[in-house]
Amino acid sequence: VQLVESGGGLVQPVGSLRLSCAASGFTFSMYTMNWYRQAPGNEREWVTSIINPGGASYYTDSVKGRFTISRDNAKNTVYLQMNSLKPENTAVYYCKVALRTRTYWGLGTKVTVSS
């Protein structure tokens, strides 16, 4: 199993970024995919999940209305569209999948929101 995040970088406040997480080694379409983040000095926290099958999505309150999770099962990829970014969104963003036997994490992609 491999999860590879990309798309992070430096962005100004109120800007946007789209993160991607390319998955391999398991049947992507069968599993819920998740984004977490870890800000400097903080614990890792859940951001959003997208359920499959069904496609329902859930968000932590602080990102509702600004972040959108989506998935492309044909490409084995989950996305995180982040709009109206704030300095407090600065963090390393991680992709996670929980399979029956264990949980897997990507290495993360760093997002810095700063002017």
Order of alpha helices (4+ residues) and beta strands (2+ residues): beta-beta-beta-beta-beta-beta-beta-beta-beta-beta-beta
